Structures are given as C-alpha cells and as structure tokens.
Amino acid sequence: MQHKRPKMTLLQRAKQFMPFAALKGFQELLEETARYKENRKELSEEQLEVLDAQCKGLVIGNIVSVVYHNGRVYDTVQGRLQQIDTVYRTMTVGDVLVPMSHIMRVTTIG
C-alpha cells in the first residue's frame, strides 16, 4: 500500500534544503564577481612624466581633484590635499588614501 503525500511547492522544497547549504557566502561571492570591473590602464612614459610634474607642483592644503583606480573602477575624489607620503607613495585627499601608482590625473582646483 502506497501513501500519497501532498505535492510540495517549489518554495517548500527549496526551504527543505536550505539548512544544508554547503557553500555559505557563495551567493555573495557570485554577486561580487558579477559586478562591473574596469582594468587599470598603464600610462606611457610621457604620461608618467606629466603626472610626476603635476604631483611635484602640489601643495599641502590645496583643493585637488584626483582620478584614480580604486581596485575595481576609476573613481574621482575632490578635496583638500592632506598629505603626500613619498616613502609609501600615497597621497591623502580629504579622508581618502590614494596610491600614487593608481593615479591617472591630478588637477588643482582654484
């Protein structure tokens, strides 16, 4: 004799296996991977010389605009230049620490 069980909806079936999700955080990883990523462009020697000259002309306290690669995409930060660290090759604009090797363009505003 066979017992008939009520047919489960897809949602009920999915809930049944949720506690056994072996790959915790996998969905978040997939979403992160799917987000847009822009490759960092390599500057030519000429462009590097122009950028170097721009950086040497900067003065702490100036208001600047910096276009840089933030690890995923190009971003722009504007604010007061707080610090230039020649040892670690970084600059701080407002509260953002920018590696100099990631900078595409620097301009002084006003």
C-alpha positions as CSV (number, residue, x, y, z in Angstrom):
1,M,0.0,0.0,0.0
2,Q,1.4,3.4,-1.0
3,H,0.7,6.6,0.9
4,K,0.1,9.7,-1.1
5,R,1.9,12.8,0.2
6,P,0.6,16.2,-0.7
7,K,2.6,17.8,-3.5
8,M,5.2,20.4,-2.3
9,T,5.5,23.8,-3.9
10,L,8.9,24.8,-5.3
11,L,9.3,27.2,-2.4
12,Q,8.6,24.5,0.2
13,R,11.1,22.2,-1.5
14,A,13.8,24.9,-1.5
15,K,13.2,25.6,2.2
16,Q,13.7,22.0,3.0
17,F,17.3,22.0,1.8
18,M,18.3,25.5,3.0
19,P,19.9,24.3,6.2
20,F,22.3,22.1,4.2
21,A,23.7,24.9,2.1
22,A,27.4,23.7,1.9
23,L,28.7,26.9,0.3
24,K,27.9,29.6,2.7
25,G,28.7,33.0,1.2
26,F,28.7,31.6,-2.3
27,Q,25.8,33.8,-3.5
28,E,27.6,36.9,-2.2
29,L,30.7,35.9,-4.0
30,L,28.8,35.4,-7.2
31,E,27.2,38.8,-6.9
32,E,30.6,40.4,-6.2
33,T,32.2,38.7,-9.2
34,A,29.3,39.8,-11.4
35,R,29.8,43.5,-10.6
36,Y,31.5,45.6,-13.3
37,K,35.3,45.8,-13.1
38,E,37.4,48.1,-15.2
39,N,41.0,47.2,-15.8
40,R,43.7,49.7,-14.8
41,K,45.3,51.4,-17.7
42,E,49.1,51.6,-18.0
43,L,50.4,55.1,-18.6
44,S,53.0,55.8,-21.2
45,E,56.4,57.3,-20.2
46,E,55.3,60.6,-21.5
47,Q,52.0,60.5,-19.4
48,L,54.0,59.4,-16.4
49,E,56.3,62.4,-16.7
50,V,53.4,64.8,-17.0
51,L,51.8,63.2,-13.9
52,D,55.0,63.4,-12.0
53,A,55.3,67.1,-12.8
54,Q,51.7,67.6,-11.6
55,C,52.4,65.8,-8.4
56,K,55.6,67.8,-7.7
57,G,53.6,71.0,-8.1
58,L,51.1,70.1,-5.4
59,V,51.0,71.9,-2.1
60,I,49.5,70.5,1.1
61,G,46.2,72.4,1.7
62,N,45.4,72.8,-2.0
63,I,42.0,71.7,-3.2
64,V,42.6,69.0,-5.8
65,S,40.7,66.6,-8.0
66,V,42.3,63.1,-8.4
67,V,41.2,60.5,-10.9
68,Y,42.5,57.1,-9.7
69,H,41.7,53.4,-10.0
70,N,40.2,52.2,-6.7
71,G,40.8,48.5,-7.4
72,R,37.6,47.9,-9.4
73,V,36.9,51.1,-11.4
74,Y,38.2,54.6,-12.0
75,D,36.9,57.0,-9.4
76,T,37.4,60.7,-8.7
77,V,38.0,62.3,-5.3
78,Q,38.0,66.0,-4.7
79,G,39.1,67.7,-1.6
80,R,41.9,69.2,0.4
81,L,45.3,67.6,-0.1
82,Q,46.1,66.5,3.5
83,Q,49.4,64.6,3.0
84,I,51.9,63.3,0.4
85,D,53.9,60.3,1.5
86,T,56.9,59.9,-0.7
87,V,58.1,56.8,1.1
88,Y,54.9,54.8,0.7
89,R,54.0,56.7,-2.5
90,T,50.5,57.7,-1.4
91,M,48.5,60.9,-1.1
92,T,45.6,61.7,1.2
93,V,42.8,63.8,-0.3
94,G,40.2,64.6,2.3
95,D,39.9,61.3,4.1
96,V,40.8,59.1,1.1
97,L,44.2,57.5,0.8
98,V,45.2,57.2,-2.8
99,P,48.2,55.1,-4.0
100,M,50.2,57.2,-6.4
101,S,50.6,54.2,-8.8
102,H,46.8,54.2,-9.2
103,I,46.5,57.9,-10.2
104,M,45.5,58.7,-13.7
105,R,45.2,62.5,-13.4
106,V,45.6,65.2,-10.8
107,T,44.4,68.8,-11.1
108,T,44.4,71.7,-8.6
109,I,41.1,73.4,-8.2
110,G,41.2,77.1,-7.6
